[in-house]
Amino acid sequence: MHETRESGEEIPSRADESLPLPAEASPLTAGTLSLPAEALQIRRFTERLGIPGLVDVHTHFMPERVLRKVWAYFDSVGALGGDLDWPITYRHEEDERLAVLREFGVLAFTAMLYPHKPGMAEWLNGWAVEFARRTPDCLHTSTLFPEPGVERYVREAVERGARVFKAHVQVGAYDPADALLAPVWGLLAEAGVPVVIHCGSGPAPGRHTGPEPIARVLARHPQLRLVVAHLGMPEYEDFLGLAERYGEVRLDTTMTFTDFSERLAPFPARALPRLAALGDRVLLGSDFPNIPYPYLHQLQALERLGLGDDWLRAVCHDNGKRLFAR
């Protein structure tokens, strides 16, 4: 069975199948491309699509000592419950990481920072103000945690120009429907500030991950601009359902469809038509610099879905530009 796009082009819909991987592993693994060669291929990708560059809503910049702890976590990926190898491809100093994104033609990106305990979010937000000031192509990013004072410091962050928030249900181990966050979600919905939220159960489930907790939030705050990270991996279809139900819910592509993620949590091919239909609310995300393969591979993984250049243009540039147009 096949469904068709508006163009009349067929979209494969193979129920109960996962997206096929190439017969051989992709050659785009960490260390196989020089940065200049990778940058050239990315520029060719954007030029072919006729877009001026990329808008990446899921990149990580944070205080260096915090980032080093994040890297240490990925270096000991036994914590994820297996023998997974997760090398950090872009383990560079901050200035070099910024230069890499700019050389790749990333026009706007984020500083996805997040607390794992009370008393940390407000400090991170203070760092983010300064980072945004000295990094004009970074969308001023803030974060939150369910704790006394959260409404106050989220309001202050919005007043100081925060363009996007990051919430990490898995790392923070909190219920997004916690009563302490109810006024915060209302505040952000009224302000129209998007929230990129890791609420899916990948790469390892948490007590409050999965679609049910965030569905309770959306039932109370249907206008909240949530951007579900990783397409909600591995509960892809459940989160597609939330995006279909709530017009302000979006999804980011972070790590999805790559060879790495397809082996861990394959996207069901039967859901491709639904992803195509939501093409105006899917946003490019990469997880740079914490990815175990070149940045280019994320773009090629999206391209090989075969959803067409219009879909790619929207995902890689137009949707992000429209969401943050102010």
Protein Blocks (a to p, Z undefined) as FASTA:
>chain_A
ZZddfkopacdddehiacdddfbdcfbbghiacfklmmmmmmmmmmmnopabdcdfbdcd
ddfklmmmmmmmmmmmmlnopabdcddfklccfklmmmmmmmnopabdcdddddfbehkl
mmmmmmmmmmmmmmmkbccdddddddehklmmmmmmmmnopabdcddfklnopafkbfkl
mmmmmmmmmnopacdddfbfbfbdcfkgcjklmmmmmmmmmmbccddehhlpaklmlmmm
mmmmpmkbccdfehphiaklmmmmccdfklmmmmmmmmmmcccdehiakbcbdfklmmmm
mmmnonojklmmmmmmmmmmmmmgZZ
